[in-house]
């Protein structure tokens, strides 16, 4: 039960806080949102390379870790392909979005409020899918060592704050009720509980299964960071600032890993 509470802290707590910030700050600038996502991406990359992968290799070796990391990358790549097809119609997949309208898939929609609602739902689905492997990390880590699980939950919660803001931003712009905005944002993190249950089961079976979950989730997070967050941020800010913020995120991740 305590491990599931960590999953709730990481998922629901992080996205709810992001939704709250979006409500308080209002319609933040595109550049500010990109900086938040880039920082969170740097934190996530740091924790994958300096914590998850070394931990997995310690329990199962290099080849096993590499294999399941690749599987994690491929699985999220396929999920993103499906989301792109659902949201982009006949447009080429893997395209880079140049504006927040394109990122939220609102440029093809008619009606401001209806478009904003649909865009938020699409982002909700995408974020919910991405949160499953994060829940696996917290569940597996917590079942192995509660202190390690708490650190993972804290880092993933930080990562989920800008994701909650991304979901909430279109709803804030469309003048939805503030409590509804926060609730919808927080629900996207609820899938971490599902991932947490899987992680608890896998992590409790053996050290090898723990290594599997860490490597798989690490691959999934690396794909999201380097194939989604960073390319989008560079294009949308039209400057090096997003990658510079990512470097600070990497440093912050290293510091958090020492807790």
C-alpha positions in Angstrom: 0.0 0.0 0.0 2.8 2.4 0.8 4.4 1.8 -2.6 1.1 2.6 -4.3 1.0 5.9 -2.3 4.4 6.7 -3.8 2.9 6.0 -7.3 0.0 8.3 -6.5 2.4 11.0 -5.3 4.5 10.8 -8.5 1.6 10.6 -10.9 -1.5 12.2 -9.5 0.4 14.6 -7.3 2.7 15.8 -10.0 0.1 16.4 -12.7 -2.3 17.9 -10.2 0.4 20.4 -9.2 1.0 21.2 -12.8 -2.7 21.8 -13.3 -2.8 24.0 -10.3 0.2 26.1 -11.6 -1.5 26.4 -15.0 -4.7 27.8 -13.2 -2.7 30.2 -11.0 -0.3 31.4 -13.7 -3.0 31.5 -16.5 -2.0 31.2 -20.1 1.8 31.0 -19.8 4.0 31.7 -22.8 5.0 29.0 -25.3 8.7 29.5 -24.4 8.0 29.1 -20.6 6.2 25.8 -21.2 9.0 24.6 -23.4 11.6 25.5 -20.7 9.6 23.5 -18.1 9.4 20.5 -20.3 13.1 20.7 -21.2 14.1 20.9 -17.5 11.9 17.9 -16.7 13.4 16.0 -19.7 16.9 16.7 -18.4 15.9 15.4 -14.9 14.5 12.3 -16.5 17.5 11.6 -18.7 19.8 12.1 -15.7 17.9 9.6 -13.6 17.8 7.0 -16.4 21.5 7.2 -17.1 22.8 7.6 -13.6 20.3 5.5 -11.6 18.0 3.2 -13.5 20.4 1.8 -16.0 23.3 1.2 -13.5 20.8 -0.3 -11.1 19.5 -2.7 -13.8 23.0 -3.6 -14.9 24.0 -4.4 -11.3 21.2 -6.9 -11.0 21.2 -8.5 -14.4 24.2 -7.5 -16.5 24.8 -5.3 -19.5 23.3 -7.5 -22.3 20.0 -8.1 -20.4 19.7 -4.4 -19.6 20.4 -3.3 -23.1 17.8 -5.7 -24.6 15.0 -4.5 -22.3 16.0 -0.8 -22.8 15.6 -1.3 -26.5 12.3 -3.0 -26.0 11.1 0.0 -23.9 12.1 2.4 -26.7 10.3 0.4 -29.4 7.1 0.0 -27.3 6.8 3.8 -26.7 7.8 4.4 -30.4 4.8 2.3 -31.5 2.5 4.0 -29.0 3.5 7.4 -30.3 3.0 6.2 -33.8 -0.6 5.2 -32.9 -1.3 8.5 -31.2 0.2 10.4 -34.2 -2.1 8.5 -36.6 -5.1 9.2 -34.4 -4.4 12.9 -34.1 -2.8 13.7 -37.4 -5.0 11.8 -39.9 -3.1 11.2 -43.1 -0.2 13.6 -42.2 3.2 12.0 -41.9 4.0 10.7 -38.4 7.1 11.7 -36.4 6.7 15.3 -37.6 8.0 18.1 -35.5 5.4 20.7 -34.3 6.4 24.3 -34.7 3.6 25.9 -32.5 1.6 25.0 -29.5 -1.5 24.8 -31.7 0.2 22.0 -33.7 1.5 20.3 -30.5 -2.1 20.4 -29.0 -3.5 19.4 -32.4 -5.9 22.4 -32.5 -4.9 23.8 -35.9 -7.4 21.5 -37.7 -10.3 22.0 -35.3 -13.3 24.3 -35.5 -14.5 26.3 -32.5 -12.2 27.6 -29.8 -13.6 25.9 -26.8 -14.4 22.6 -28.6 -10.9 22.6 -30.1 -9.2 23.3 -26.8 -11.2 20.5 -25.1 -10.3 18.0 -27.8 -6.7 19.0 -27.8 -6.5 18.5 -24.0 -8.1 15.1 -24.3 -5.5 14.1 -26.9 -2.7 15.3 -24.6 -4.4 13.5 -21.7 -4.3 10.2 -23.6 -0.7 10.7 -24.7 0.5 11.6 -21.2 -1.5 8.7 -19.6 0.3 6.3 -21.9 3.7 7.8 -21.0 2.9 7.5 -17.3 2.6 3.8 -17.2 6.3 3.0 -17.5 7.0 5.7 -14.9 4.7 3.9 -12.5 6.6 0.7 -13.2 9.8 2.4 -12.1 8.2 3.6 -8.8 6.5 0.3 -8.1 9.5 -1.9 -8.8 11.9 0.5 -7.0 9.7 0.8 -3.9 9.1 -2.9 -3.7 12.9 -3.4 -3.7 13.8 -0.5 -1.4 11.4 2.1 -0.1 14.1 4.9 0.1 15.0 4.2 -3.6 11.3 4.2 -4.5 10.7 7.5 -2.7 13.6 9.2 -4.6 12.1 7.8 -7.9 8.7 9.1 -7.0 10.0 12.5 -6.2 11.9 12.8 -9.4 9.0 11.6 -11.5 6.6 13.9 -9.7 8.9 16.8 -10.8 8.8 15.5 -14.3 5.0 15.3 -14.3 4.5 18.9 -13.2 5.0 20.4 -16.7 3.0 17.5 -18.2 0.1 18.6 -16.0 0.5 22.1 -17.2 0.5 21.0 -20.8 -2.8 19.2 -20.3 -4.3 22.1 -18.3 -3.2 25.0 -20.6 -5.8 24.5 -23.4 -8.6 24.2 -20.8 -7.5 27.3 -19.0 -7.4 29.2 -22.3 -10.9 27.9 -23.1 -12.2 29.2 -19.7 -13.1 25.9 -18.1 -13.8 25.8 -14.4 -10.6 25.8 -12.4 -11.4 22.7 -10.3 -12.3 20.8 -13.5 -9.0 21.8 -15.0 -7.0 20.5 -12.0 -9.1 17.3 -11.8 -8.5 16.5 -15.5 -4.8 17.2 -15.2 -4.5 15.0 -12.1 -6.3 12.1 -13.7 -3.7 11.7 -16.4 -1.3 10.7 -13.7 -3.6 8.0 -12.4 -2.2 5.5 -14.9 1.0 5.5 -12.8 -1.0 3.4 -10.3 -1.5 0.8 -13.0 2.1 0.8 -13.8 2.9 0.7 -10.1 0.9 -2.5 -9.7 2.9 -4.1 -12.5 6.2 -2.8 -11.0 5.4 -4.1 -7.5 4.7 -7.6 -9.0 7.7 -7.6 -11.2 10.1 -6.1 -8.6 9.0 -8.6 -6.0 9.6 -11.7 -8.2 13.4 -11.6 -8.4 16.3 -9.2 -9.0 16.2 -10.1 -12.7 12.6 -9.0 -13.0 13.5 -5.8 -11.1 16.2 -5.2 -13.7 13.8 -5.8 -16.5 11.3 -3.2 -15.2 14.0 -0.6 -14.6 15.6 -1.1 -18.1 12.2 -1.1 -19.9 11.1 2.1 -18.2 14.4 3.7 -18.8 14.2 3.0 -22.5 10.6 4.4 -22.6 11.7 7.6 -20.7 14.7 8.1 -22.9 12.6 8.0 -26.1 10.1 10.5 -24.7 12.9 12.9 -23.7 15.1 12.8 -26.8 12.4 12.1 -29.5 9.5 14.1 -28.1 10.4 16.8 -25.6 13.8 18.1 -26.8 13.1 18.3 -30.6 9.8 20.0 -29.9 11.3 22.5 -27.5 14.1 23.5 -29.8 11.8 24.1 -32.7 9.2 25.9 -30.7 11.6 28.2 -28.8 13.8 28.8 -32.0 16.9 29.0 -29.7 19.4 27.0 -27.8 17.7 28.1 -24.5 15.7 24.9 -24.2 18.8 22.6 -24.5 20.6 24.9 -22.0 17.7 24.4 -19.5 17.9 20.7 -20.2 21.5 20.7 -18.9 20.4 22.3 -15.7 17.7 19.5 -15.4 20.5 16.9 -15.8 22.4 18.5 -13.0 19.3 18.7 -10.8 18.6 15.0 -11.5 22.1 14.0 -10.4 21.6 16.0 -7.2 18.2 14.4 -6.5 19.6 10.9 -7.1 22.0 11.5 -4.1 19.1 12.0 -1.7 
